[in-house]
Each structure stands twice: as structure tokens, then as C-alpha cells.
């Protein structure tokens, strides 16, 4: 039963009944540090994670050597592999030591035992359904606002970095970890084009950030949702994808406004991933990578990756310019 996995209210509210959901998540993480040896080790190992920083004109790309992420980066996500295993996010299959927080009666907030962030959470839906943002974007907006004081929320599409495409889930991590967290305003100011505006909602396109993206800024919950789905339809129609278009999403809420960053994709993994010998780079871009932190679980890739290869990797996985421009033209008709 889910109830047996939940951290007790006594422990969650030990610092007072008025603590926020973000504060409760920190309490959960502290409890898991104390009781879960694997998680404790992997978070402690973050202290020795190596970082390389590559400077571009007005922004940065970090490369992180993080060996614990090999499970995710090398995950087999083909239909046969998914069918052959049980969902590792289903509450019946979680480690006995794992605890969580119930969110909106539909989701479990869990500590990610293979972290990228100093505080990294996975938020799976309780009753297993396939990974899709369709019909779940309202939940994404609510979660983004509810934990906005400390965390950014992100979503990886089933073909864009989700290591559990068979189980709907979001993730969350510390704000100001990804370069885009602090770069967003200046990037939109210098490179953004306003494609659509209404009294409370703006839709931008950004074409000159190595990876192309759209962003929706809105002070109105319903219209943030409305224009996200309109944008999703434009991407779907333009790419002729019969299912959910390939994309990664980052969610922020600040100063009474949602900021939703959408990275349309054209490829799951770059060619380097499939090369052999010295040409191989085991890098499988997902939301955090698109946000400016490339995760390399193998030290040889961390040491050898070049600025030119980073540019090429993003050019391969991000949506191509001609398709991007067509979507912009459709948004202009709104």
C-alpha cells in the first residue's frame, strides 16, 4: 500500500505545521540520508563531482562527470526492454527503505537516489500510465508553483531522456544549478523574438542559444495551460508526429508568473552515443542537459569532449531551424 511508503506527518511537520511543501521535501531528503545507504553515498559523492565550463558569447555550458548517472544515460528504452521489466517507479517496486510524500493524491514525491542536483526528486504518478505531458500539464503548473521557492520542475518526454517512458513522472531540482536558470532573462532579451502576446501571456522563440526553444510567460494559470497545448499542437502538426512531439520542459514560477521553457527535439541521442572506440561519447541529452549541464557518466568523455562537439551534439538533438521557423509562423497566426 502507498500509505506504508509515506513519511509520517509527525516527521514532516517536526519544524511546524506551516512548513511549505518545499520544506517538507528537504525533511524527506534528510530522512533518506539517515536511512538509505545507497542514496547517502551517491549524494555524498556529488561533493567530488567534476565540472568543466565552456564559455560562449553570452552564456555557459557546464559538463558534469557523474558516474552514478550511468544507469540513466545508458538506459534501454526500446519497447522490448521496457516490456521485459517492471516499472522501477511503481510504489510496489520501490526499495523497502524508500519513503515519499503524497502530492495531490495522485503523485509520490521521492528522493532520486542517482542525483544530478544536491536536492533531486522524482515525482511519479501513483497509478502507472505511460510518460506523457498530455492531460498532465495542469499538474506540472501546480507543482511548479507549489515548490517554486526552492526548485525548478522538469519533464522529459518518453523519447527525450526519460529512463522510465512507461511510467508518468516529473522531476525537480535546486534552482540556479542549470545555467538557463540565471541566463533566461538575458537570453530572451538578447536573442528572443516575441511571437505572440495577450494581456497576461507572452510566447517567445529563441534561436541562438545552441538549442532552440519556446517559452511561455503567463500570470494566468488557465491561459498558461491553453497556450501550452496550442504550442504543442503546432509542434505536433509541423513535425507530423502522430503521438506526443519530442520535447523537454522546464518550469519556473516567480514574481507571480509562470515561465515555461519548451525544447522541441528532433533526435533522442546524438550519433556520438552509438559510435565505437575513441569517437564514442556516452551522453543522452535530457532536460538538465538542455538547460546547460551536460551529464557524462564516463570520465573519458568528460576529459575529451570539446566545444565543437558540444555544438554538434546540440545541433543534432534540437529541432532543426526550418521546422522551428514554420512553427513560429503558425504561432504568429494566433
C-alpha positions in Angstrom: 0.0 0.0 0.0 1.1 3.6 -0.8 0.4 4.6 2.8 3.3 2.5 4.1 5.7 4.4 2.0 4.8 7.9 3.2 6.9 9.8 5.7 4.8 10.3 8.8 3.2 13.7 9.4 5.0 13.9 12.8 8.3 13.8 11.0 7.2 16.0 8.0 5.9 18.8 10.3 8.5 18.5 13.1 9.6 22.1 12.3 6.0 23.4 12.5 2.7 22.9 10.7 3.2 25.9 8.5 6.2 24.5 6.6 5.9 24.6 2.8 5.9 21.6 0.5 9.5 22.5 -0.5 10.5 22.4 3.2 8.8 19.0 3.6 10.9 17.8 0.6 14.0 18.8 2.4 12.9 16.9 5.5 12.3 13.9 3.4 15.8 14.1 1.9 17.3 14.4 5.4 15.4 11.3 6.5 16.6 9.4 3.4 20.2 10.4 4.1 20.0 8.9 7.5 18.3 5.6 6.5 19.3 4.8 2.9 23.0 3.9 2.4 23.0 4.0 -1.4 21.3 7.4 -1.5 23.6 8.7 1.1 26.7 7.6 -0.8 25.6 9.0 -4.1 24.7 12.4 -2.6 28.0 12.5 -0.7 29.8 11.6 -4.0 28.4 14.8 -5.5 30.9 16.7 -3.4 33.7 15.2 -5.7 31.8 15.5 -9.0 34.0 17.2 -11.6 32.8 20.2 -13.6 34.1 21.8 -16.8 32.7 25.1 -18.1 32.7 26.1 -21.7 32.1 29.9 -22.4 30.0 31.0 -25.3 29.1 34.6 -26.3 26.5 35.3 -23.6 26.1 32.0 -21.9 27.8 29.0 -20.5 27.6 25.2 -20.8 28.8 23.0 -17.9 29.9 19.4 -18.4 29.5 17.3 -15.3 31.3 14.0 -14.7 28.8 12.0 -12.6 29.4 8.2 -12.7 26.2 7.4 -10.7 24.2 8.6 -13.8 25.3 5.6 -15.9 22.1 3.8 -15.2 20.0 6.6 -16.7 22.4 7.6 -19.6 22.7 4.0 -20.7 19.1 3.0 -20.1 17.5 0.8 -22.7 14.2 2.5 -23.6 13.1 0.4 -26.6 9.7 -1.2 -26.4 11.1 -4.7 -25.9 13.3 -3.7 -22.9 10.5 -1.8 -21.3 8.1 -4.7 -21.6 10.6 -7.1 -20.1 11.0 -5.2 -16.8 8.7 -3.9 -14.1 8.4 -0.2 -13.6 11.0 0.9 -11.1 8.9 3.9 -10.2 5.8 1.9 -9.2 5.3 2.0 -5.5 5.2 -1.8 -5.3 8.7 -2.0 -6.8 10.5 0.7 -4.7 13.3 -0.3 -2.3 12.0 -1.1 1.2 13.9 1.8 2.6 12.5 4.4 0.3 9.9 6.9 1.6 7.9 9.6 0.0 5.4 12.4 0.2 1.9 12.2 -1.2 1.2 15.1 -3.7 -2.4 15.9 -4.8 -3.4 12.3 -4.0 -2.0 11.3 -7.4 1.7 11.5 -7.2 4.6 10.4 -4.9 7.5 12.8 -4.3 10.6 10.6 -4.0 14.3 11.4 -3.5 16.2 10.4 -6.6 18.9 8.0 -5.5 21.1 8.8 -8.5 21.2 12.6 -8.2 22.4 15.3 -10.5 21.4 18.1 -8.2 22.3 18.4 -4.5 18.5 18.0 -3.9 17.0 15.9 -6.7 13.5 14.5 -6.7 11.4 12.2 -8.9 7.6 12.6 -8.8 5.9 9.6 -10.4 2.1 9.2 -10.7 0.8 6.6 -8.3 -1.3 4.6 -10.8 1.1 3.7 -13.6 0.4 5.3 -17.0 2.9 5.9 -19.9 5.0 9.1 -19.8 3.1 11.9 -21.5 2.5 15.6 -20.7 -0.8 15.5 -22.5 -3.5 15.8 -19.8 -0.9 16.4 -17.1 0.3 19.9 -17.8 -2.1 21.3 -15.2 -0.3 19.1 -12.7 3.0 20.5 -14.0 1.9 24.1 -13.4 0.6 23.4 -9.9 3.8 21.6 -8.9 5.9 24.3 -10.4 4.2 26.9 -8.3 3.9 24.8 -5.1 7.7 24.2 -4.8 8.9 27.4 -6.6 10.7 28.8 -3.6 13.5 26.2 -3.9 13.1 24.1 -7.0 12.7 24.0 -10.8 10.4 21.3 -12.2 11.2 19.5 -15.4 9.7 16.9 -17.7 11.5 14.6 -20.1 9.5 13.2 -23.0 9.3 9.4 -23.5 11.8 9.7 -26.4 13.8 12.6 -25.0 15.7 11.3 -21.9 13.0 9.7 -19.8 14.6 6.5 -18.5 11.1 5.3 -17.4 8.9 6.1 -20.5 6.5 3.5 -19.2 5.6 5.5 -16.1 4.5 9.1 -16.0 6.7 11.3 -13.8 8.2 14.7 -13.3 11.4 15.7 -11.7 12.6 18.6 -9.6 16.0 20.0 -8.5 17.6 23.1 -7.0 17.1 26.4 -8.7 20.2 28.1 -10.0 22.0 24.8 -10.8 21.4 24.9 -14.6 22.9 27.9 -16.4 19.5 28.7 -18.0 18.1 29.4 -14.5 20.1 32.6 -14.3 20.5 33.2 -18.1 16.9 33.0 -19.2 16.1 36.7 -18.8 19.2 37.9 -20.7 18.9 35.3 -23.4 15.3 36.2 -24.1 16.2 39.9 -24.1 19.1 39.5 -26.5 18.0 36.5 -28.6 14.3 36.1 -28.1 11.6 37.0 -30.5 8.1 37.8 -29.3 5.8 35.5 -31.3 2.5 36.1 -29.5 1.2 38.3 -26.8 -2.1 38.8 -24.9 -2.9 40.8 -21.8 -1.3 38.3 -19.5 0.6 35.8 -21.7 3.7 36.1 -23.8 5.2 33.5 -26.1 8.8 33.8 -27.2 11.1 31.9 -29.6 14.9 31.7 -29.1 17.0 30.5 -32.0 20.6 31.4 -31.0 21.3 29.5 -27.8 22.8 26.3 -29.3 19.4 24.7 -28.6 16.3 26.3 -29.9 13.4 26.8 -27.5 10.0 28.4 -27.0 8.9 30.0 -23.7 5.5 30.8 -22.3 5.3 33.6 -19.7 1.9 34.0 -18.0 0.3 35.3 -14.8 -2.8 33.3 -15.6 -3.0 29.6 -14.9 -5.7 28.8 -17.4 -4.1 30.7 -20.2 -0.6 29.2 -19.5 -2.3 25.8 -19.9 -4.2 26.9 -23.0 -1.3 28.3 -24.9 1.0 25.4 -24.0 -1.4 23.0 -25.6 -1.8 25.3 -28.6 2.0 25.3 -29.0 2.1 21.5 -28.5 -0.4 21.2 -31.4 1.7 23.4 -33.6 4.8 21.3 -32.9 2.9 18.1 -33.5 1.3 19.3 -36.7 4.6 20.7 -38.1 6.7 17.6 -37.2 3.9 15.2 -38.3 4.4 13.3 -35.1 1.4 11.0 -34.5 1.9 10.9 -30.8 3.5 13.4 -28.3 6.1 15.5 -30.0 9.7 15.1 -28.8 10.4 17.7 -26.2 11.8 18.6 -22.8 10.2 21.1 -20.5 11.4 23.3 -17.6 9.0 25.1 -15.3 9.6 28.1 -13.1 7.3 30.3 -11.1 8.5 33.7 -9.8 7.0 37.2 -9.2 3.5 35.9 -9.7 4.3 34.5 -13.2 4.9 31.1 -14.7 7.8 30.7 -17.1 7.7 27.5 -19.1 10.6 26.7 -21.3 10.0 24.1 -24.1 12.8 22.5 -26.0 11.4 20.7 -29.1 13.7 17.9 -30.2 14.5 16.0 -33.4 16.6 13.2 -32.0 16.9 11.3 -28.7 20.6 10.7 -28.8 23.4 12.1 -30.9 25.5 10.0 -33.2 28.4 10.1 -30.8 26.3 7.8 -28.4 26.4 5.0 -31.0 30.0 5.3 -32.2 32.7 2.9 -31.2 36.2 3.4 -29.9 37.5 7.0 -29.5 34.6 8.5 -31.3 32.1 7.3 -28.7 30.6 9.8 -26.2 28.0 8.3 -23.8 25.8 11.3 -23.5 22.0 11.1 -23.7 20.6 14.7 -23.5 17.5 15.3 -21.4 16.1 18.4 -19.7 19.1 19.1 -17.5 21.4 18.9 -20.5 19.2 21.2 -22.5 19.3 23.5 -19.5 23.0 23.8 -19.9 24.5 20.9 -17.8 25.8 18.0 -19.9 25.9 14.8 -17.9 28.8 12.5 -18.7 28.9 9.3 -16.6 32.2 8.2 -18.1 35.4 10.1 -17.2 36.9 9.6 -20.6 34.1 11.5 -22.2 34.3 14.3 -19.6 38.0 14.7 -20.2 37.9 14.6 -24.0 34.7 16.5 -25.0 35.4 19.6 -27.0 33.5 22.9 -27.6 33.0 21.8 -31.2 31.5 18.5 -30.1 29.1 20.3 -27.7 27.9 22.5 -30.6 27.4 19.5 -32.8 25.6 17.5 -30.1 23.0 20.2 -29.6 22.7 20.8 -33.3 21.8 17.1 -33.7 19.2 16.8 -31.0 17.5 20.1 -31.1 14.7 20.8 -33.6 16.0 21.9 -37.0 15.7 25.5 -38.0 13.4 25.1 -40.9 10.8 23.3 -38.7 11.3 25.8 -35.9 10.6 28.7 -38.3 7.5 27.0 -39.6 6.2 26.7 -36.0 6.9 30.3 -35.4 4.9 31.3 -38.4 1.9 29.3 -37.1 2.2 30.9 -33.7 2.0 34.3 -35.4 -1.5 33.5 -36.6 -2.9 33.0 -33.1 
